[in-house]
Amino acid sequence: MAPSHVAVGLATWVVAAPVLSLPMLQPLSLGLVVAGSLLPDIDHPASWVGRRTRPLSSCIAAILGHRGITHSLVAVAVLVVSLLESDYHQAQIWPLAIGYASHLMADMLTPRGLRLAWPMRRNWSIPLCRTGSPTEGIVVALILGLAWWSVSHGPPRRPDTMVVNAPARPALAPKRSAAPTIKRLTARTQPAPA
């Protein structure tokens, strides 16, 4: 369902953005994550994105079916390579790709799974919940909780990846000269005389 895919996409982005040294709360990035998290379902005419892209979604569904190529690593690779070749900026490519990949990750949590290695027929699945079931909400809540925990308890992040347009901090004037501090530090690191 669309709200679950959006929530999982944003949770994934909040964790991935600092790792990629990209601002996590930039509106354009958030919009691209949301778009990417919904895009794989363009092959399903009854989905949120499918209803808005008819007749294209109907054609894709008739030719390729649901959870075919658009739900595979092939699609992720084609998306990233085509955007890189088109000279899009990394800050535009990665949010879209991470949103897209998060959709695949979420669909893998259903019993139906998906064909990650399309065109191979093998389905990949970690069946934790069914689409639209109460368990889906619990799984999404757990993913959101893990993302929150990761951001709040993970390794220190660069400040510029946390806030959009953060004002530069003014440099504080030192209260005393740096030379005595260096002398104190070197005195502590030298071995004591025997």
Secondary structure, 3 states (H helix, E strand, C coil): CHHHHHHHHHHHHHHHHHHCCCCCCCHHHHHHHHHHHHHHHHHCCCCHHHHHCCCHHHHHHHHHCCCCHHHCHHHHHHHHHHHHHCCCCHHHHHHHHHHHHHHHHHHHCCCCCECCCCCCCCCECCCCCCCCCHHHHHHHHHHHHHHHHHHHHCCCCCHHHCCCCCCCCCCCCCCCCHHHHHHHHHHHHCCCCC
